[in-house]
Amino acid sequence: MARQDDTVPRPTKRSEYAIRYASAGAKKGWRDLAATIRGPLADTWDFLTRTPTRETPTNYPLRGDLARVTRNGQTHNRWQNKPTIKGDARIWFYVEGRTVFPEQVHTSHPNETK
């Protein structure tokens, strides 16, 4: 009998980026989004593994005080992805090498960018 924790993770191609959580809060937020907008989140996964730094109306670098994030002594550009055009969900992430790090996953529009 299969258990829920037997889920097989989607493998990435060599040309794709891996996705790893940068925080426990991001992991929880991702689970919450998967429960409410599963289809758009799957599309977001595909986008983030293929072209995470491509600017689009729903994926762009944050500006001002939110434009950078420092982790382990390294500063990275912080990006925002909106899984749906009209929805309030936001994923804040940074890219290091070939890995995308969601650091904050918001199920509603974050106050910092209102």
N, C-alpha and C positions, 0 to 999 in steps of 0.2 A: 504494500500500500504506500502510495506517495505521500510525502509530507509537504507542507507549505514551504519549508526551508530547503526543499529539493529543487527549487526553481533554477533553471539553467540561465545564467547571464548571457546576454547577447555578446558574441565575440566581435572584436573589431578587426578590420583589415589593416594591413601594415600602413596604408596611406591615411588611415583614420586616426583621430584623437581618442584617447581613453578618457573616461569621465570618472573622477574620484571625488568624494565629498571632502570639503575643506573644514567642515564642522558638523557636530551632532545636530545642530539646528537645521542645517541644510538637508541632512538626511531625513529628518522628520518632515520638513516642508515638502520635500520631493514626494514622500509617501502620501502626504495630504493632497498634493496636486494629482498624483496618480489615481487617487480615490474619486476625484471630482472631474478632472479633465484628461482622462486616460489617452484618448486619441490625439489631441493636440500635444500632449506631453511626449508621446511616442514620436511625433513629427519633430518636436524640439530636440529629442535625443539624436535623431538622424542629422539634424542641422548642426548640432554642437559637435558631433563626432566627425563631421565632414568639413565644415567651414565656419568655425566658431568666431573668427574675427572678420567675417564679411559683414559690412554695414548694410542694413536693410531697415525698413520702417519699424520692424519689430526686434532688431538686434543692433545695438550701437554702444559705443563707449559712454560711460557716465562722465559728467563734467563737474567742475568745481572741486569742492572738498571731497566728493565721492569718487573722483576720477582715478584714484590710486589706492591700492591696498598693499600693506607690507606683511609678508609672512616669512618667518625664519630668516629675517634680515634682508630679504630681497623685496624690492618694490615692483609691483605689477600694475598694468592698466586694468581697471575694473570695467567690466561690460555688463549690460543689462539686456536680458532677453524677455520678451513678452510672448508667452506660448499662444495666446489668442489676440487677435487685433482689438477686439472690443472688451476683452476681460481685464480684470485688475491684477491677475497673477504676474509676478515678476521673479526672474532668476538673476541674481547678481553672481558673476563668476569672473575668474581670471584664468589666463592660460600660461602654463610654464612648460616649455618644451613641447611635447606632443600630448600633454594632459590638460584637460579642462577641469577646473576646480570650482564647482558651485559652492559659494561660501554663504550665501543667504538665499533662501527660497521663500518667497512671500505668496500666500494664497490671496491676499488683497493688496491693493496699492500701498507701498510703504510710505509713511509720513515724510521721510527724508526727501522724496522726489515729488511731493505734491505741490 
